[in-house]
Amino acid sequence: MTKTPLQIFLATAERMANNHKLQGSFVNWACDMYDRLADKERIVRVEDLLVLQSLSIDYEDGLEKLDCLLARRGI
């Protein structure tokens, strides 16, 4: 059975949220993304989806993109 992009993004966010070796800001972002993706009423930014996509394809590259994203947001 093929996973949907939503299932892949939820799994990626959950894996990050449970990774205690990551920076706190990464874990907080992952928890927020999981909550947003799980709730159909909440908005998810396209740039966040692109980072999740990068993380699901190449985890290390995705972490670099997440670091840049959070830096742009001042987090």
PQR file of N, CA, C, O and H, with PARSE charges and radii, in Angstrom:
ATOM      1  N   MET A   1       0.838  -1.183   0.000 -0.4000 1.5000
ATOM      2  CA  MET A   1       0.000   0.000   0.000 -0.0000 2.0000
ATOM      3  C   MET A   1       0.887   1.252   0.000  0.5500 1.7000
ATOM      4  O   MET A   1       1.806   1.375   0.810 -0.5500 1.4000
ATOM      5  N   THR A   2       0.607   2.141  -0.886 -0.4000 1.5000
ATOM      6  CA  THR A   2       1.369   3.373  -1.015 -0.0000 2.0000
ATOM      7  C   THR A   2       0.885   4.397   0.005  0.5500 1.7000
ATOM      8  O   THR A   2      -0.316   4.578   0.207 -0.5500 1.4000
ATOM      9  H   THR A   2      -0.139   2.042  -1.544  0.4000 1.0000
ATOM     10  N   LYS A   3       1.842   5.060   0.638 -0.4000 1.5000
ATOM     11  CA  LYS A   3       1.488   6.110   1.594 -0.0000 2.0000
ATOM     12  C   LYS A   3       1.190   7.404   0.851  0.5500 1.7000
ATOM     13  O   LYS A   3       1.795   7.702  -0.179 -0.5500 1.4000
ATOM     14  H   LYS A   3       2.817   4.913   0.474  0.4000 1.0000
ATOM     15  N   THR A   4       0.256   8.158   1.387 -0.4000 1.5000
ATOM     16  CA  THR A   4      -0.054   9.466   0.826 -0.0000 2.0000
ATOM     17  C   THR A   4       1.005  10.462   1.296  0.5500 1.7000
ATOM     18  O   THR A   4       1.691  10.208   2.286 -0.5500 1.4000
ATOM     19  H   THR A   4      -0.236   7.916   2.224  0.4000 1.0000
ATOM     20  N   PRO A   5       1.148  11.594   0.600 -0.5600 1.5000
ATOM     21  CA  PRO A   5       2.083  12.621   1.079  0.2800 2.0000
ATOM     22  C   PRO A   5       1.778  13.041   2.523  0.5500 1.7000
ATOM     23  O   PRO A   5       2.700  13.265   3.307 -0.5500 1.4000
ATOM     24  N   LEU A   6       0.507  13.146   2.874 -0.4000 1.5000
ATOM     25  CA  LEU A   6       0.148  13.531   4.244 -0.0000 2.0000
ATOM     26  C   LEU A   6       0.676  12.507   5.242  0.5500 1.7000
ATOM     27  O   LEU A   6       1.228  12.885   6.275 -0.5500 1.4000
ATOM     28  H   LEU A   6      -0.242  12.964   2.237  0.4000 1.0000
ATOM     29  N   GLN A   7       0.519  11.232   4.956 -0.4000 1.5000
ATOM     30  CA  GLN A   7       1.017  10.190   5.852 -0.0000 2.0000
ATOM     31  C   GLN A   7       2.539  10.252   5.980  0.5500 1.7000
ATOM     32  O   GLN A   7       3.087  10.070   7.068 -0.5500 1.4000
ATOM     33  H   GLN A   7       0.070  10.925   4.117  0.4000 1.0000
ATOM     34  N   ILE A   8       3.202  10.505   4.878 -0.4000 1.5000
ATOM     35  CA  ILE A   8       4.665  10.617   4.899 -0.0000 2.0000
ATOM     36  C   ILE A   8       5.091  11.821   5.727  0.5500 1.7000
ATOM     37  O   ILE A   8       6.012  11.721   6.538 -0.5500 1.4000
ATOM     38  H   ILE A   8       2.757  10.653   3.995  0.4000 1.0000
ATOM     39  N   PHE A   9       4.432  12.955   5.531 -0.4000 1.5000
ATOM     40  CA  PHE A   9       4.776  14.166   6.283 -0.0000 2.0000
ATOM     41  C   PHE A   9       4.490  13.992   7.768  0.5500 1.7000
ATOM     42  O   PHE A   9       5.282  14.429   8.604 -0.5500 1.4000
ATOM     43  H   PHE A   9       3.684  13.036   4.872  0.4000 1.0000
ATOM     44  N   LEU A  10       3.365  13.358   8.110 -0.4000 1.5000
ATOM     45  CA  LEU A  10       3.045  13.100   9.518 -0.0000 2.0000
ATOM     46  C   LEU A  10       4.102  12.196  10.149  0.5500 1.7000
ATOM     47  O   LEU A  10       4.543  12.449  11.270 -0.5500 1.4000
ATOM     48  H   LEU A  10       2.721  13.003   7.432  0.4000 1.0000
ATOM     49  N   ALA A  11       4.507  11.156   9.445 -0.4000 1.5000
ATOM     50  CA  ALA A  11       5.522  10.237   9.968 -0.0000 2.0000
ATOM     51  C   ALA A  11       6.860  10.947  10.146  0.5500 1.7000
ATOM     52  O   ALA A  11       7.559  10.718  11.134 -0.5500 1.4000
ATOM     53  H   ALA A  11       4.148  10.950   8.534  0.4000 1.0000
ATOM     54  N   THR A  12       7.216  11.802   9.204 -0.4000 1.5000
ATOM     55  CA  THR A  12       8.471  12.555   9.293 -0.0000 2.0000
ATOM     56  C   THR A  12       8.437  13.506  10.483  0.5500 1.7000
ATOM     57  O   THR A  12       9.398  13.575  11.248 -0.5500 1.4000
ATOM     58  H   THR A  12       6.649  11.988   8.402  0.4000 1.0000
ATOM     59  N   ALA A  13       7.345  14.235  10.642 -0.4000 1.5000
ATOM     60  CA  ALA A  13       7.212  15.169  11.767 -0.0000 2.0000
ATOM     61  C   ALA A  13       7.236  14.417  13.093  0.5500 1.7000
ATOM     62  O   ALA A  13       7.859  14.872  14.052 -0.5500 1.4000
ATOM     63  H   ALA A  13       6.564  14.179  10.020  0.4000 1.0000
ATOM     64  N   GLU A  14       6.567  13.278  13.154 -0.4000 1.5000
ATOM     65  CA  GLU A  14       6.540  12.490  14.391 -0.0000 2.0000
ATOM     66  C   GLU A  14       7.936  11.971  14.737  0.5500 1.7000
ATOM     67  O   GLU A  14       8.350  12.009  15.896 -0.5500 1.4000
ATOM     68  H   GLU A  14       6.061  12.909  12.375  0.4000 1.0000
ATOM     69  N   ARG A  15       8.652  11.491  13.730 -0.4000 1.5000
ATOM     70  CA  ARG A  15      10.010  10.987  13.964 -0.0000 2.0000
ATOM     71  C   ARG A  15      10.903  12.100  14.506  0.5500 1.7000
ATOM     72  O   ARG A  15      11.687  11.877  15.429 -0.5500 1.4000
ATOM     73  H   ARG A  15       8.315  11.460  12.789  0.4000 1.0000
ATOM     74  N   MET A  16      10.785  13.291  13.934 -0.4000 1.5000
ATOM     75  CA  MET A  16      11.589  14.422  14.408 -0.0000 2.0000
ATOM     76  C   MET A  16      11.187  14.839  15.814  0.5500 1.7000
ATOM     77  O   MET A  16      12.046  15.121  16.649 -0.5500 1.4000
ATOM     78  H   MET A  16      10.149  13.472  13.184  0.4000 1.0000
ATOM     79  N   ALA A  17       9.888  14.879  16.077 -0.4000 1.5000
ATOM     80  CA  ALA A  17       9.401  15.315  17.387 -0.0000 2.0000
ATOM     81  C   ALA A  17       9.882  14.385  18.497  0.5500 1.7000
ATOM     82  O   ALA A  17      10.041  14.813  19.640 -0.5500 1.4000
ATOM     83  H   ALA A  17       9.190  14.650  15.398  0.4000 1.0000
ATOM     84  N   ASN A  18      10.110  13.125  18.166 -0.4000 1.5000
ATOM     85  CA  ASN A  18      10.556  12.144  19.157 -0.0000 2.0000
ATOM     86  C   ASN A  18      12.067  11.963  19.188  0.5500 1.7000
ATOM     87  O   ASN A  18      12.569  11.119  19.930 -0.5500 1.4000
ATOM     88  H   ASN A  18       9.981  12.778  17.237  0.4000 1.0000
ATOM     89  N   ASN A  19      12.796  12.736  18.398 -0.4000 1.5000
ATOM     90  CA  ASN A  19      14.251  12.639  18.347 -0.0000 2.0000
ATOM     91  C   ASN A  19      14.843  13.640  19.337  0.5500 1.7000
ATOM     92  O   ASN A  19      14.910  14.837  19.058 -0.5500 1.4000
ATOM     93  H   ASN A  19      12.388  13.421  17.795  0.4000 1.0000
ATOM     94  N   HIS A  20      15.263  13.144  20.477 -0.4000 1.5000
ATOM     95  CA  HIS A  20      15.756  14.018  21.543 -0.0000 2.0000
ATOM     96  C   HIS A  20      17.176  14.521  21.295  0.5500 1.7000
ATOM     97  O   HIS A  20      17.706  15.306  22.082 -0.5500 1.4000
ATOM     98  H   HIS A  20      15.208  12.171  20.704  0.4000 1.0000
ATOM     99  N   LYS A  21      17.790  14.070  20.203 -0.4000 1.5000
ATOM    100  CA  LYS A  21      19.130  14.543  19.862 -0.0000 2.0000
ATOM    101  C   LYS A  21      19.090  15.828  19.039  0.5500 1.7000
ATOM    102  O   LYS A  21      20.113  16.491  18.866 -0.5500 1.4000
ATOM    103  H   LYS A  21      17.360  13.433  19.564  0.4000 1.0000
ATOM    104  N   LEU A  22      17.914  16.177  18.534 -0.4000 1.5000
ATOM    105  CA  LEU A  22      17.776  17.390  17.721 -0.0000 2.0000
ATOM    106  C   LEU A  22      17.695  18.625  18.603  0.5500 1.7000
ATOM    107  O   LEU A  22      17.356  18.546  19.784 -0.5500 1.4000
ATOM    108  H   LEU A  22      17.083  15.639  18.674  0.4000 1.0000
ATOM    109  N   GLN A  23      18.015  19.772  18.003 -0.4000 1.5000
ATOM    110  CA  GLN A  23      17.861  21.053  18.695 -0.0000 2.0000
ATOM    111  C   GLN A  23      16.407  21.224  19.116  0.5500 1.7000
ATOM    112  O   GLN A  23      15.492  20.728  18.458 -0.5500 1.4000
ATOM    113  H   GLN A  23      18.291  19.836  17.043  0.4000 1.0000
ATOM    114  N   GLY A  24      16.211  21.928  20.211 -0.4000 1.5000
ATOM    115  CA  GLY A  24      14.862  22.173  20.700 -0.0000 2.0000
ATOM    116  C   GLY A  24      13.973  22.871  19.689  0.5500 1.7000
ATOM    117  O   GLY A  24      12.783  22.568  19.596 -0.5500 1.4000
ATOM    118  H   GLY A  24      16.954  22.331  20.746  0.4000 1.0000
ATOM    119  N   SER A  25      14.541  23.810  18.925 -0.4000 1.5000
ATOM    120  CA  SER A  25      13.729  24.530  17.938 -0.0000 2.0000
ATOM    121  C   SER A  25      13.251  23.597  16.830  0.5500 1.7000
ATOM    122  O   SER A  25      12.150  23.772  16.306 -0.5500 1.4000
ATOM    123  H   SER A  25      15.508  24.055  19.001  0.4000 1.0000
ATOM    124  N   PHE A  26      14.068  22.606  16.467 -0.4000 1.5000
ATOM    125  CA  PHE A  26      13.658  21.633  15.447 -0.0000 2.0000
ATOM    126  C   PHE A  26      12.519  20.765  15.972  0.5500 1.7000
ATOM    127  O   PHE A  26      11.547  20.502  15.264 -0.5500 1.4000
ATOM    128  H   PHE A  26      14.962  22.464  16.892  0.4000 1.0000
ATOM    129  N   VAL A  27      12.651  20.324  17.223 -0.4000 1.5000
ATOM    130  CA  VAL A  27      11.620  19.478  17.838 -0.0000 2.0000
ATOM    131  C   VAL A  27      10.320  20.260  17.975  0.5500 1.7000
ATOM    132  O   VAL A  27       9.245  19.732  17.689 -0.5500 1.4000
ATOM    133  H   VAL A  27      13.440  20.537  17.798  0.4000 1.0000
ATOM    134  N   ASN A  28      10.410  21.505  18.407 -0.4000 1.5000
ATOM    135  CA  ASN A  28       9.206  22.336  18.537 -0.0000 2.0000
ATOM    136  C   ASN A  28       8.523  22.531  17.190  0.5500 1.7000
ATOM    137  O   ASN A  28       7.298  22.457  17.094 -0.5500 1.4000
ATOM    138  H   ASN A  28      11.283  21.934  18.640  0.4000 1.0000
ATOM    139  N   TRP A  29       9.313  22.781  16.150 -0.4000 1.5000
ATOM    140  CA  TRP A  29       8.761  22.940  14.804 -0.0000 2.0000
ATOM    141  C   TRP A  29       8.068  21.653  14.373  0.5500 1.7000
ATOM    142  O   TRP A  29       6.962  21.691  13.833 -0.5500 1.4000
ATOM    143  H   TRP A  29      10.308  22.842  16.227  0.4000 1.0000
ATOM    144  N   ALA A  30       8.715  20.516  14.609 -0.4000 1.5000
ATOM    145  CA  ALA A  30       8.142  19.225  14.211 -0.0000 2.0000
ATOM    146  C   ALA A  30       6.832  18.953  14.949  0.5500 1.7000
ATOM    147  O   ALA A  30       5.875  18.466  14.346 -0.5500 1.4000
ATOM    148  H   ALA A  30       9.613  20.485  15.047  0.4000 1.0000
ATOM    149  N   CYS A  31       6.779  19.259  16.233 -0.4000 1.5000
ATOM    150  CA  CYS A  31       5.538  19.079  17.001 -0.0000 2.0000
ATOM    151  C   CYS A  31       4.427  19.962  16.439  0.5500 1.7000
ATOM    152  O   CYS A  31       3.287  19.522  16.289 -0.5500 1.4000
ATOM    153  H   CYS A  31       7.557  19.654  16.722  0.4000 1.0000
ATOM    154  N   ASP A  32       4.768  21.206  16.131 -0.4000 1.5000
ATOM    155  CA  ASP A  32       3.787  22.129  15.559 -0.0000 2.0000
ATOM    156  C   ASP A  32       3.307  21.633  14.198  0.5500 1.7000
ATOM    157  O   ASP A  32       2.114  21.689  13.902 -0.5500 1.4000
ATOM    158  H   ASP A  32       5.694  21.564  16.252  0.4000 1.0000
ATOM    159  N   MET A  33       4.233  21.148  13.371 -0.4000 1.5000
ATOM    160  CA  MET A  33       3.848  20.637  12.047 -0.0000 2.0000
ATOM    161  C   MET A  33       2.937  19.426  12.179  0.5500 1.7000
ATOM    162  O   MET A  33       1.960  19.304  11.440 -0.5500 1.4000
ATOM    163  H   MET A  33       5.203  21.102  13.612  0.4000 1.0000
ATOM    164  N   TYR A  34       3.244  18.534  13.106 -0.4000 1.5000
ATOM    165  CA  TYR A  34       2.404  17.349  13.301 -0.0000 2.0000
ATOM    166  C   TYR A  34       0.988  17.779  13.685  0.5500 1.7000
ATOM    167  O   TYR A  34       0.007  17.287  13.128 -0.5500 1.4000
ATOM    168  H   TYR A  34       4.037  18.634  13.706  0.4000 1.0000
ATOM    169  N   ASP A  35       0.895  18.701  14.641 -0.4000 1.5000
ATOM    170  CA  ASP A  35      -0.424  19.185  15.080 -0.0000 2.0000
ATOM    171  C   ASP A  35      -1.178  19.848  13.936  0.5500 1.7000
ATOM    172  O   ASP A  35      -2.375  19.618  13.764 -0.5500 1.4000
ATOM    173  H   ASP A  35       1.692  19.101  15.093  0.4000 1.0000
ATOM    174  N   ARG A  36      -0.485  20.668  13.154 -0.4000 1.5000
ATOM    175  CA  ARG A  36      -1.134  21.359  12.032 -0.0000 2.0000
ATOM    176  C   ARG A  36      -1.598  20.374  10.956  0.5500 1.7000
ATOM    177  O   ARG A  36      -2.699  20.505  10.421 -0.5500 1.4000
ATOM    178  H   ARG A  36       0.487  20.855  13.293  0.4000 1.0000
ATOM    179  N   LEU A  37      -0.760  19.396  10.646 -0.4000 1.5000
ATOM    180  CA  LEU A  37      -1.114  18.424   9.612 -0.0000 2.0000
ATOM    181  C   LEU A  37      -2.263  17.519  10.050  0.5500 1.7000
ATOM    182  O   LEU A  37      -3.078  17.100   9.228 -0.5500 1.4000
ATOM    183  H   LEU A  37       0.134  19.289  11.080  0.4000 1.0000
ATOM    184  N   ALA A  38      -2.324  17.224  11.330 -0.4000 1.5000
ATOM    185  CA  ALA A  38      -3.359  16.323  11.845 -0.0000 2.0000
ATOM    186  C   ALA A  38      -4.721  17.002  11.951  0.5500 1.7000
ATOM    187  O   ALA A  38      -5.746  16.323  12.027 -0.5500 1.4000
ATOM    188  H   ALA A  38      -1.662  17.565  11.998  0.4000 1.0000
ATOM    189  N   ASP A  39      -4.742  18.324  11.955 -0.4000 1.5000
ATOM    190  CA  ASP A  39      -5.985  19.086  12.104 -0.0000 2.0000
ATOM    191  C   ASP A  39      -6.323  19.751  10.770  0.5500 1.7000
ATOM    192  O   ASP A  39      -5.625  20.664  10.330 -0.5500 1.4000
ATOM    193  H   ASP A  39      -3.910  18.875  11.893  0.4000 1.0000
ATOM    194  N   LYS A  40      -7.377  19.297  10.143 -0.4000 1.5000
ATOM    195  CA  LYS A  40      -7.756  19.814   8.819 -0.0000 2.0000
ATOM    196  C   LYS A  40      -8.155  21.284   8.836  0.5500 1.7000
ATOM    197  O   LYS A  40      -8.203  21.920   7.782 -0.5500 1.4000
ATOM    198  H   LYS A  40      -7.945  18.555  10.501  0.4000 1.0000
ATOM    199  N   GLU A  41      -8.436  21.825   9.993 -0.4000 1.5000
ATOM    200  CA  GLU A  41      -8.854  23.220  10.109 -0.0000 2.0000
ATOM    201  C   GLU A  41      -7.670  24.190  10.190  0.5500 1.7000
ATOM    202  O   GLU A  41      -7.845  25.397  10.023 -0.5500 1.4000
ATOM    203  H   GLU A  41      -8.396  21.309  10.849  0.4000 1.0000
ATOM    204  N   ARG A  42      -6.479  23.670  10.442 -0.4000 1.5000
ATOM    205  CA  ARG A  42      -5.312  24.537  10.616 -0.0000 2.0000
ATOM    206  C   ARG A  42      -4.571  24.725   9.304  0.5500 1.7000
ATOM    207  O   ARG A  42      -4.617  23.875   8.414 -0.5500 1.4000
ATOM    208  H   ARG A  42      -6.336  22.690  10.578  0.4000 1.0000
ATOM    209  N   ILE A  43      -3.899  25.836   9.205 -0.4000 1.5000
ATOM    210  CA  ILE A  43      -3.153  26.200   7.998 -0.0000 2.0000
ATOM    211  C   ILE A  43      -1.702  25.745   8.143  0.5500 1.7000
ATOM    212  O   ILE A  43      -1.098  25.875   9.208 -0.5500 1.4000
ATOM    213  H   ILE A  43      -3.861  26.527   9.927  0.4000 1.0000
ATOM    214  N   VAL A  44      -1.159  25.210   7.051 -0.4000 1.5000
ATOM    215  CA  VAL A  44       0.257  24.849   6.982 -0.0000 2.0000
ATOM    216  C   VAL A  44       0.866  25.653   5.840  0.5500 1.7000
ATOM    217  O   VAL A  44       0.359  25.634   4.718 -0.5500 1.4000
ATOM    218  H   VAL A  44      -1.650  25.104   6.186  0.4000 1.0000
ATOM    219  N   ARG A  45       1.940  26.349   6.130 -0.4000 1.5000
ATOM    220  CA  ARG A  45       2.603  27.154   5.106 -0.0000 2.0000
ATOM    221  C   ARG A  45       3.266  26.263   4.061  0.5500 1.7000
ATOM    222  O   ARG A  45       3.750  25.173   4.367 -0.5500 1.4000
ATOM    223  H   ARG A  45       2.352  26.364   7.041  0.4000 1.0000
ATOM    224  N   VAL A  46       3.277  26.745   2.834 -0.4000 1.5000
ATOM    225  CA  VAL A  46       3.899  25.998   1.743 -0.0000 2.0000
ATOM    226  C   VAL A  46       5.377  25.768   2.034  0.5500 1.7000
ATOM    227  O   VAL A  46       5.894  24.684   1.769 -0.5500 1.4000
ATOM    228  H   VAL A  46       2.884  27.631   2.586  0.4000 1.0000
ATOM    229  N   GLU A  47       6.063  26.771   2.576 -0.4000 1.5000
ATOM    230  CA  GLU A  47       7.487  26.614   2.862 -0.0000 2.0000
ATOM    231  C   GLU A  47       7.727  25.515   3.893  0.5500 1.7000
ATOM    232  O   GLU A  47       8.752  24.834   3.835 -0.5500 1.4000
ATOM    233  H   GLU A  47       5.642  27.653   2.791  0.4000 1.0000
ATOM    234  N   ASP A  48       6.806  25.330   4.830 -0.4000 1.5000
ATOM    235  CA  ASP A  48       6.928  24.237   5.794 -0.0000 2.0000
ATOM    236  C   ASP A  48       6.728  22.887   5.108  0.5500 1.7000
ATOM    237  O   ASP A  48       7.428  21.922   5.412 -0.5500 1.4000
ATOM    238  H   ASP A  48       5.973  25.883   4.877  0.4000 1.0000
ATOM    239  N   LEU A  49       5.775  22.825   4.189 -0.4000 1.5000
ATOM    240  CA  LEU A  49       5.552  21.584   3.440 -0.0000 2.0000
ATOM    241  C   LEU A  49       6.770  21.229   2.595  0.5500 1.7000
ATOM    242  O   LEU A  49       7.129  20.057   2.474 -0.5500 1.4000
ATOM    243  H   LEU A  49       5.206  23.609   3.943  0.4000 1.0000
ATOM    244  N   LEU A  50       7.401  22.240   2.015 -0.4000 1.5000
ATOM    245  CA  LEU A  50       8.601  21.989   1.212 -0.0000 2.0000
ATOM    246  C   LEU A  50       9.747  21.453   2.069  0.5500 1.7000
ATOM    247  O   LEU A  50      10.504  20.587   1.631 -0.5500 1.4000
ATOM    248  H   LEU A  50       7.109  23.192   2.113  0.4000 1.0000
ATOM    249  N   VAL A  51       9.869  21.968   3.288 -0.4000 1.5000
ATOM    250  CA  VAL A  51      10.895  21.452   4.198 -0.0000 2.0000
ATOM    251  C   VAL A  51      10.566  20.009   4.590  0.5500 1.7000
ATOM    252  O   VAL A  51      11.454  19.158   4.617 -0.5500 1.4000
ATOM    253  H   VAL A  51       9.254  22.671   3.644  0.4000 1.0000
ATOM    254  N   LEU A  52       9.303  19.732   4.891 -0.4000 1.5000
ATOM    255  CA  LEU A  52       8.911  18.357   5.209 -0.0000 2.0000
ATOM    256  C   LEU A  52       9.198  17.419   4.041  0.5500 1.7000
ATOM    257  O   LEU A  52       9.640  16.287   4.236 -0.5500 1.4000
ATOM    258  H   LEU A  52       8.581  20.424   4.869  0.4000 1.0000
ATOM    259  N   GLN A  53       8.947  17.893   2.845 -0.4000 1.5000
ATOM    260  CA  GLN A  53       9.239  17.080   1.665 -0.0000 2.0000
ATOM    261  C   GLN A  53      10.739  16.804   1.579  0.5500 1.7000
ATOM    262  O   GLN A  53      11.148  15.673   1.319 -0.5500 1.4000
ATOM    263  H   GLN A  53       8.588  18.813   2.687  0.4000 1.0000
ATOM    264  N   SER A  54      11.550  17.820   1.794 -0.4000 1.5000
ATOM    265  CA  SER A  54      13.006  17.639   1.769 -0.0000 2.0000
ATOM    266  C   SER A  54      13.456  16.656   2.845  0.5500 1.7000
ATOM    267  O   SER A  54      14.310  15.803   2.601 -0.5500 1.4000
ATOM    268  H   SER A  54      11.218  18.739   2.005  0.4000 1.0000
ATOM    269  N   LEU A  55      12.877  16.783   4.035 -0.4000 1.5000
ATOM    270  CA  LEU A  55      13.223  15.878   5.129 -0.0000 2.0000
ATOM    271  C   LEU A  55      12.866  14.432   4.801  0.5500 1.7000
ATOM    272  O   LEU A  55      13.598  13.509   5.158 -0.5500 1.4000
ATOM    273  H   LEU A  55      12.183  17.476   4.233  0.4000 1.0000
ATOM    274  N   SER A  56      11.754  14.243   4.131 -0.4000 1.5000
ATOM    275  CA  SER A  56      11.326  12.877   3.817 -0.0000 2.0000
ATOM    276  C   SER A  56      12.162  12.254   2.700  0.5500 1.7000
ATOM    277  O   SER A  56      12.222  11.031   2.580 -0.5500 1.4000
ATOM    278  H   SER A  56      11.160  14.993   3.841  0.4000 1.0000
ATOM    279  N   ILE A  57      12.806  13.086   1.884 -0.4000 1.5000
ATOM    280  CA  ILE A  57      13.636  12.586   0.782 -0.0000 2.0000
ATOM    281  C   ILE A  57      15.089  12.425   1.223  0.5500 1.7000
ATOM    282  O   ILE A  57      15.692  11.371   1.025 -0.5500 1.4000
ATOM    283  H   ILE A  57      12.757  14.080   1.981  0.4000 1.0000
ATOM    284  N   ASP A  58      15.642  13.474   1.820 -0.4000 1.5000
ATOM    285  CA  ASP A  58      17.042  13.476   2.272 -0.0000 2.0000
ATOM    286  C   ASP A  58      17.071  14.187   3.618  0.5500 1.7000
ATOM    287  O   ASP A  58      17.044  15.416   3.684 -0.5500 1.4000
ATOM    288  H   ASP A  58      15.152  14.331   1.981  0.4000 1.0000
ATOM    289  N   TYR A  59      17.128  13.401   4.687 -0.4000 1.5000
ATOM    290  CA  TYR A  59      16.975  13.934   6.043 -0.0000 2.0000
ATOM    291  C   TYR A  59      18.000  15.023   6.360  0.5500 1.7000
ATOM    292  O   TYR A  59      17.637  16.075   6.887 -0.5500 1.4000
ATOM    293  H   TYR A  59      17.150  12.403   4.633  0.4000 1.0000
ATOM    294  N   GLU A  60      19.263  14.786   6.048 -0.4000 1.5000
ATOM    295  CA  GLU A  60      20.310  15.766   6.362 -0.0000 2.0000
ATOM    296  C   GLU A  60      20.110  17.067   5.590  0.5500 1.7000
ATOM    297  O   GLU A  60      20.248  18.151   6.156 -0.5500 1.4000
ATOM    298  H   GLU A  60      19.558  13.932   5.620  0.4000 1.0000
ATOM    299  N   ASP A  61      19.791  16.968   4.323 -0.4000 1.5000
ATOM    300  CA  ASP A  61      19.516  18.155   3.508 -0.0000 2.0000
ATOM    301  C   ASP A  61      18.292  18.889   4.050  0.5500 1.7000
ATOM    302  O   ASP A  61      18.269  20.118   4.104 -0.5500 1.4000
ATOM    303  H   ASP A  61      19.679  16.087   3.862  0.4000 1.0000
ATOM    304  N   GLY A  62      17.292  18.137   4.444 -0.4000 1.5000
ATOM    305  CA  GLY A  62      16.088  18.736   5.010 -0.0000 2.0000
ATOM    306  C   GLY A  62      16.368  19.487   6.297  0.5500 1.7000
ATOM    307  O   GLY A  62      15.794  20.549   6.539 -0.5500 1.4000
ATOM    308  H   GLY A  62      17.311  17.139   4.400  0.4000 1.0000
ATOM    309  N   LEU A  63      17.258  18.935   7.132 -0.4000 1.5000
ATOM    310  CA  LEU A  63      17.622  19.624   8.373 -0.0000 2.0000
ATOM    311  C   LEU A  63      18.304  20.955   8.082  0.5500 1.7000
ATOM    312  O   LEU A  63      18.078  21.937   8.789 -0.5500 1.4000
ATOM    313  H   LEU A  63      17.725  18.072   6.935  0.4000 1.0000
ATOM    314  N   GLU A  64      19.139  20.991   7.043 -0.4000 1.5000
ATOM    315  CA  GLU A  64      19.785  22.248   6.655 -0.0000 2.0000
ATOM    316  C   GLU A  64      18.744  23.268   6.194  0.5500 1.7000
ATOM    317  O   GLU A  64      18.828  24.447   6.538 -0.5500 1.4000
ATOM    318  H   GLU A  64      19.322  20.193   6.470  0.4000 1.0000
ATOM    319  N   LYS A  65      17.771  22.812   5.420 -0.4000 1.5000
ATOM    320  CA  LYS A  65      16.713  23.711   4.957 -0.0000 2.0000
ATOM    321  C   LYS A  65      15.859  24.192   6.120  0.5500 1.7000
ATOM    322  O   LYS A  65      15.444  25.350   6.151 -0.5500 1.4000
ATOM    323  H   LYS A  65      17.702  21.855   5.141  0.4000 1.0000
ATOM    324  N   LEU A  66      15.596  23.309   7.073 -0.4000 1.5000
ATOM    325  CA  LEU A  66      14.830  23.699   8.256 -0.0000 2.0000
ATOM    326  C   LEU A  66      15.595  24.736   9.062  0.5500 1.7000
ATOM    327  O   LEU A  66      15.006  25.702   9.547 -0.5500 1.4000
ATOM    328  H   LEU A  66      15.933  22.368   7.048  0.4000 1.0000
ATOM    329  N   ASP A  67      16.894  24.548   9.211 -0.4000 1.5000
ATOM    330  CA  ASP A  67      17.723  25.508   9.935 -0.0000 2.0000
ATOM    331  C   ASP A  67      17.634  26.887   9.290  0.5500 1.7000
ATOM    332  O   ASP A  67      17.498  27.890   9.991 -0.5500 1.4000
ATOM    333  H   ASP A  67      17.373  23.763   8.817  0.4000 1.0000
ATOM    334  N   CYS A  68      17.708  26.946   7.965 -0.4000 1.5000
ATOM    335  CA  CYS A  68      17.590  28.224   7.240 -0.0000 2.0000
ATOM    336  C   CYS A  68      16.204  28.835   7.423  0.5500 1.7000
ATOM    337  O   CYS A  68      16.074  30.043   7.625 -0.5500 1.4000
ATOM    338  H   CYS A  68      17.818  26.131   7.396  0.4000 1.0000
ATOM    339  N   LEU A  69      15.176  28.003   7.352 -0.4000 1.5000
ATOM    340  CA  LEU A  69      13.803  28.483   7.518 -0.0000 2.0000
ATOM    341  C   LEU A  69      13.603  29.098   8.899  0.5500 1.7000
ATOM    342  O   LEU A  69      13.046  30.188   9.026 -0.5500 1.4000
ATOM    343  H   LEU A  69      15.282  27.022   7.188  0.4000 1.0000
ATOM    344  N   LEU A  70      14.057  28.400   9.923 -0.4000 1.5000
ATOM    345  CA  LEU A  70      13.893  28.911  11.284 -0.0000 2.0000
ATOM    346  C   LEU A  70      14.724  30.172  11.504  0.5500 1.7000
ATOM    347  O   LEU A  70      14.304  31.072  12.232 -0.5500 1.4000
ATOM    348  H   LEU A  70      14.510  27.514   9.820  0.4000 1.0000
ATOM    349  N   ALA A  71      15.893  30.244  10.884 -0.4000 1.5000
ATOM    350  CA  ALA A  71      16.727  31.449  10.993 -0.0000 2.0000
ATOM    351  C   ALA A  71      16.021  32.643  10.357  0.5500 1.7000
ATOM    352  O   ALA A  71      16.048  33.746  10.903 -0.5500 1.4000
ATOM    353  H   ALA A  71      16.234  29.513  10.292  0.4000 1.0000
ATOM    354  N   ARG A  72      15.386  32.423   9.196 -0.4000 1.5000
ATOM    355  CA  ARG A  72      14.640  33.511   8.545 -0.0000 2.0000
ATOM    356  C   ARG A  72      13.485  33.987   9.422  0.5500 1.7000
ATOM    357  O   ARG A  72      13.122  35.163   9.398 -0.5500 1.4000
ATOM    358  H   ARG A  72      15.364  31.528   8.752  0.4000 1.0000
ATOM    359  N   ARG A  73      12.918  33.081  10.185 -0.4000 1.5000
ATOM    360  CA  ARG A  73      11.806  33.434  11.075 -0.0000 2.0000
ATOM    361  C   ARG A  73      12.292  33.967  12.419  0.5500 1.7000
ATOM    362  O   ARG A  73      11.488  34.385  13.252 -0.5500 1.4000
ATOM    363  H   ARG A  73      13.212  32.125  10.205  0.4000 1.0000
ATOM    364  N   GLY A  74      13.600  33.952  12.629 -0.4000 1.5000
ATOM    365  CA  GLY A  74      14.155  34.454  13.879 -0.0000 2.0000
ATOM    366  C   GLY A  74      13.950  33.512  15.046  0.5500 1.7000
ATOM    367  O   GLY A  74      13.857  33.946  16.195 -0.5500 1.4000
ATOM    368  H   GLY A  74      14.254  33.613  11.952  0.4000 1.0000
ATOM    369  N   ILE A  75      13.880  32.230  14.756 -0.4000 1.5000
ATOM    370  CA  ILE A  75      13.658  31.229  15.817 -0.0000 2.0000
ATOM    371  C   ILE A  75      14.971  30.528  16.116  0.5500 1.7000
ATOM    372  O   ILE A  75      15.020  29.648  16.975 -0.5500 1.4000
ATOM    373  H   ILE A  75      13.956  31.878  13.823  0.4000 1.0000
TER
END
